[in-house]
Amino acid sequence: MVRGKRAEWIGNLTAYTVAGAASSAAVGAALAFTGSLALPSDLGAIGPSIAVIVAVITLTRELGLLPMPLPQLGRQSVERWAKLLPLRTAAGLWGLDIGLSFATKLNYSGGLLLAAIALLSRHPVFGIVIFVAYWFGRAGSAWLGPWLLAVNNEEVGGRDVSPLIAAISSQRKLFAWVHIAALFASLLALTTTAAIGQGF
């Protein structure tokens, strides 16, 4: 990758990642704060037990055992931002938009499990931590772009992101299995937490 293009690529991805982390943090905090207002303070192990049920549902859905549409808006982020605005600004806006987690199309159900956990935790800082961590996992595919591309890396950093989108799409099955593994690990952790009678 040419040095100037690399710097542009890193700058745009940084704007995307930081903006997405900010909106993800806001969503995690809002869900947990809503839980603190709406749920009793003495949930104890009931919280993790409810989350276990959600984890089982999401895991069986991802394994194809429970065909279930995801509740979602089903919209894509605004592509024309790249044509109307400087690319750095567009990248930041995409991050803000996609980082909201539920404002754009959902491919996997893990975000719903995180929403349930944040709500049941009733702790805004905990909600922030899990949603920002989730965002970094989502943004990671964009950071891996140069290694996923099967075309000349010099194309990275321009306005045409279709080669990157195609490269990410070609790895969809791998991403799905990583997602399933993460859901399974979450299920184990939640089950252990519920079994020892501990709350969030």
DRENGU-697038 format. One record per residue: residue in one letter; x, y, z of N, C-alpha, C, CB in turn. Coordinates in steps of 0.001 Angstrom, whole numbers, plus 500000, padded with zeros to 6 digits. Glycine has a CB too. Layout:
<nodes>
AXYZXYZXYZXYZ;...
</nodes>
This chain:
<nodes>
M500852498817500000500000500000500000500891501237500000499035500003501228;V500594502191499152501355503435499072501194504198500379500891504301497865;R502285504865500826502296505497502141501145506491502327503618506201502359;G500896507358501332499820508336501451498459507681501573499829509262500266;K498262506639500781496992505921500863496852505198502198496870504924499711;R497965504669502714497919503999504013497513504987505098499284503363504349;A498098506184505071497763507200506073496293507591505969498657508443505903;E495796507739504738494386508086504543493487506963505055494095508367503050;W493853505723504720493094504544505153493023504476506674493728503257504595;I494175504652507344494216504581508801493420505736509415495675504606509301;G493535506923508851492783508066509364491285507859509257493175509321508626;N490834507358508100489406507109507902488898506016508834489132506726506450;L489678504950508965489262503858509847489257504288511310490181502652509665;T490199505152511669490223505655513040488974506483513319491491506494513290;A488603507346512374487381508147512533486164507234512669487196509112511331;Y486096506218511810485005505253511835484944504525513179485164504244510694;T486100504057513648486157503257514871485842504085516104487523502619515019;V486417505284516199486188506136517370484727506585517429487126507368517338;A484174506991516290482777507431516265481844506277516626482412507998514877;G482138505094516088481316503930516401481410503537517860481716502765515539;A482603503674518437482769503369519866481932504325520712484263503457520277;A481876505594520299481098506585521048479606506257521006481343507996520486;S479084505933519815477654505634519735477331504293520393477193505625518272;S478245503325520299478033502044520987478017502240522495479126501028520598;A478911503080522989478937503367524428477617503993524866480116504305524777;A477090504893524053475821505541524389474683504517524446475495506642523361;V474676503577523497473625502552523482473740501654524712473710501702522190;G474959501186525016475160500333526187474751501018527474476603499908526279;A475124502294527611474770503051528816473261503257528901475492504411528831;A472636503574527762471187503819527755470404502559528122470741504327526377;L470828501414527583470132500164527912470257499836529398470690499005527073;A471477499947529918471689499640531334470958500631532231473183499644531662;F470962501902531846470259502912532642468756502644532625470560504336532110;T468233502241531462466813501878531372466509500711532299466428501519529918;G467422499724532326467255498595533236467242499026534689468351497587533018;S468079500010535021468142500475536417466844501169536831469330501436536607;L466148501747535854464879502411536151463709501438536135464627503529535155;A463761500458535228462600499595535001462619498282535769462489499297533558;L463799497810536164463905496493536793464185496629538284465008495661536122;P463727495649539068464024495695540513465516495565540777463270494581541255;S465957496148541863467391496164542170467896494832542716467690497259543168;D466997493958543116467425492697543735467184491498542807466685492484545064;L467551491625541530467369490528540580468215489314540940467711490992539178;G469406489537541462470302488438541808470573487549540609469716487613542944;A470450486234540788470747485271539723469655485203538667470955483902540314;I468526485885538898467455485891537895467930486580536617466193486597538446;G468716487644536760469232488363535591470036487458534668470093489531536035;P471088486809535190471843485883534351470996484725533817473007485335535128;S470007484279534581469147483181534123468320483600532916468222482714535253;I467802484819532946467061485332531790468001485474530595466395486696532120;A469220485948530861470206486090529783470581484735529189471464486798530300;V470595483682530015470866482330529510469793481932528498470919481300530679;I468541482235528799467442481912527870467639482650526549466065482282528493;V467987483927526626468231484711525404469424484134524641468485486210525751;A470468483726525367471659483149524723471314481848523999472766482892525768;V470488481016524613470080479758523970469302480051522693469221478896524935;I468398481020522762467598481379521579468494481896520461466537482442521941;T469415482804520791470290483366519751471223482306519180471111484533520315;L471735481431520036472644480382519563471918479401518647473263479631520754;T470726478977519022469984478044518162469587478705516849468732477525518886;R469339480012516903469050480722515654470254480726514737468611482154515938;E471420481047515286472630481115514463473043479745513927473773481715515268;L472708478686514639473009477337514168471985476846513142473061476375515345;G470969477656512876469952477296511894468891476357512433470599476672510712;L468864476161513755467890475252514363466572475944514689468467474644515622;L466590477257514717465402478035515044465291479195514061465453478552516515;P464656478936512902464518480025511922463681481160512526463860479503510599;M464296482309512641463612483423513283464165484730512721463779483367514830;P463299485572512170463805486866511692464219487741512874462734487592510836;L465243488538512661465698489435513712464845490698513719467186489786513524;P464438491159514899463736492451514949464728493563514614463085492692516361;Q464485494263513535465449495258513083464816496247512129466632494587512419;L465515497347511914465062498351510952465344497899509524465741499701511224;G466390497104509330466707496568508013467241497594507029465504495937507440;R467759498704507510468302499729506612469820499646506584467849501141507050;Q470398500135505511471851500236505403472267501648505800472340499892503956;S473528501811506134474030503158506402473996503951505091475487503116507006;V474104505268505200473902506145504043475154506174503168473538507575504502;E475081505506502030476235505392501147476609506729500501475958504363500071;R475615507563500254475896508821499535476719509811500350474598509478499129;W476892509564501654477762510434502445479150510513501813477864509926503899;A479627509393501239480963509375500631481032510260499406481357507957500257;K479896510511498757479885511353497561479691512821497906478792510900496610;L479057513078499033478713514452499393479691515105500374477339514479499981;L480415514278501121481253514791502207482693514322502053480700514349503566;P483624514997502717484985514462502759484943513039503332485926515383503614;L485802512172502825485749510754503201485937510544504702486812509974502441;R486776511359505332486985511225506785485681511498507536488098512197507272;T484953512525507104483668512857507726482658511752507493483129514184507181;A482604511252506254481681510154505932481990508928506777481759509797504435;A483281508611506939483667507453507745483211507619509192485186507245507691;G483368508833509725482906509094511086481398508944511222483319510483511515;L480665509441510232479206509313510257478770507857510140478583510134509128;W479465507087509302479162505652509196479395504970510537480028504984508097;G480503505322511194480784504743512497479695505067513505482118505232513007;L479291506352513552478218506750514469476937505968514193477947508256514354;D476609505839512914475373505180512505475412503680512807475122505409511013;I476449503007512356476544501556512534476808501211513995477654500973511641;G477534502076514689477832501839516099476593501840516990478795502875516589;L475499502392516501474250502356517270473716500931517405473194503249516609;S474293500021516661474026498580516728472683498153516148474096498136518141;F471626498905516400470304498475515970469670499426514959469404498337517162;A470432500429514499469896501392513539470041500905512106470589502731513699;T470901499920511890471119499374510548470857497870510556472564499673510056;K470934497259509382470619495844509235471500494970510117470767495425507788;L470885494004510780471616493046511614471824491756510832470854492765512945;N473053491275510807473338489987510176473341488850511192474678490041509455;Y473682489172512432473797488168513481473013488628514709475286487911513840;S472663487666515551471786487972516688472530488284517990470861486820516921;G473851488262517979474614488507519200474337489852519842476062488402518910;G474055490855519034473746492176519575472513492160520460473550493164518451;L471566491297520137470361491193520961470686490599522328469298490339520253;L471598489630522358472033489079523635472727490153524467472970487881523416;L473589490935523830474268492008524559473276493030525095475288492699523658;A472248493331524302471226494280524756470524493745526001470195494553523633;A470201492444525991469553491841527156470477491889528372469144490386526853;I471754491575528163472709491579529281472870492989529846474081491028528827;A473010493989528956473164495374529420471934495818530203473404496325528228;L470756495510529684469508495885530350469401495227531726468300495495529481;L469693493918531769469577493168533021470663493530534029469628491685532737;S471801494014533534472899494367534450472561495575535309474174494645533662;R471811496513534720471420497747535416472617498649535747470679497399536697;H473783498373535141475001499142535417475490499788534120476111498230536036;P475320501117533964475719501782532721477177501551532319475480503246532851;V478108501524533275479518501307532915479692499912532304480440501472534166;F479032498921532877479085497564532336478487497539530930478334496573533262;G477356498231530746476744498320529416477679498956528402475450499112529484;I478376500003528821479341500665527941480451499696527555479936501917528624;V481017499006528538482144498101528277481762497014527280482630497462529582;I480612496357527486480287495247526578479913495736525188479146494419527148;F479273496895525077478912497376523747480117497928522989477840498445523857;V481044498567523689482253499044523015483116497853522588483060499997523941;A483204496829523433483955495625523042483319494972521813484012494611524215;Y482007494911521801481279494353520651481564495181519391479747494314520938;W481581496503519556481859497380518420483259497138517867481702498848518827;F484245497005518754485608496767518279485690495464517492486590496733519458;G484931494463517914484875493228517140484266493445515763484084492178517889;R483218494255515698482579494548514411483498495382513521481246495284514628;A484151496370514116485029497242513330486293496514512892485400498485514135;G486624495432513573487844494682513250487897494199511816487972493508514163;S486739493843511248486750493357509863487217494447508907485354492863509454;A486891495693509211487353496792508353488865496993508493486608498101508704;W489383496859509727490822497003509944491602495889509261491133497016511435;L490972494735509118491627493608508443491495493692506928491044492293508933;G490852494734506453490600494896505023491777494645504108490116496238504779;P492936495264504356494070495044503454494484493576503341495248495856503921;W494270492831504421494643491415504381493542490552503765494962490917505787;L492310491064503771491202490309503187491092490521501683489899490700503854;L491631491629501208491475491954499791492288491033498897491878493389499540;A491675490652497822492369489819496836492853490673495668491444488689496328;V492708491989495799493148492904494747494342493689495251492002493862494313;N494908494520494408496057495337494767495715496241495943496525496171493567;N496529496198496993496258496988498183496237498488497922497276496681499227;E496778498918496789496776500350496522495371500875496315497625500662495308;E494410500001496069493031500448495911492404500793497252492204499380495210;V492966500298498339492444500618499654492705502088499944493078499716500742;G491696502762500476491843504172500818491140505086499848493286504536500882;G490704504579498706489923505376497775488460505360498160490101504868496353;R487641505914497273486219505979497567485482504698497198485604507141496843;D486081503849496390485434502605495996485743501522497023485892502168494583;V484771501239497872484964500233498911484389498875498504484324500697500210;S483908498776497257483282497520496831484234496328496891482750497665495425;P485559496472496567486439495306496731486529494837498184487832495633496217;L486536495793499117486593495437500533485308494739500958486832496687501397;I484169495278500542482881494665500890482820493244500338481697495511500343;A483277493062499098483272491720498488484197490780499254483700491793497001;A485359491284499678486310490446500415485742490031501769487639491188500608;I485085490975502456484467490660503746483336489656503544483935491946504434;S482529489869502501481414488958502226481896487549501932480591489470501057;S483060487438501298483586486110500972483979485335502229484792486236500043;Q484153486059503340484519485417504602483319485296505546485640486202505282;R482124485472505014480917485485505842480764484211506680479692485667504962;K481079483052506079480929481795506807481880481740508004481184480602505871;L483111482214507811484064482262508920483556483182510026485443482733508427;F483060484378509647482532485318510637481356484702511394482099486630509956;A480517483956510672479365483320511312479813482317512371478486482623510263;W480850481536512071481336480549513039482027481216514222482296479573512362;V482715482319513979483312483081515092482196483606515987484197484264514563;H481132484084515369479975484597516107479341483484516960478927485187515126;I479188482313516366478620481169517093479509480790518271478441479956516150;A480823480787518059481758480464519148481629481481520282483218480429518623;A481483482760519937481340483800520960480024483633521720481411485202520319;L478950483291521009477667483052521676477763481851522622476550482821520632;F478451480810522180478606479626523017479409479961524279479294478494522225;A480496480719524118481300481137525279480462481996526228482560481921524818;S479629482878525660478747483715526485477751482856527249477998484741525612;L477206481842526571476255480941527220476906480220528402475711479917526207;L478135479752528215478846479080529309479071480030530489480195478531528811;A479509481248530179479773482222531248478485482585531985480427483494530669;L477408482794531236476129483151531860475576482002532695475109483555530792;T475699480782532171475207479613532905475971479448534215475336478336532046;T477281479637534157478104479542535369477691480619536380479612479681535018;T477496481837535885477103482944536756475762482660537425477029484253535959;A474809482160536626473489481834537196473577480673538173472491481496536081;A474407479673537840474504478462538681475079478753540060475365477413537990;I475988479717540152476579480033541453475754481082542193478019480526541278;G474616481456541587473705482380542248474157483806542281473475481942543606;Q475014484159541340475564485508541306474818486352540273477075485473540987;G474616487621540578474007488543539628475081489221538785473158489594540362;F474645490163537981475599490899537154476341491923538001474882491592535977;
</nodes>
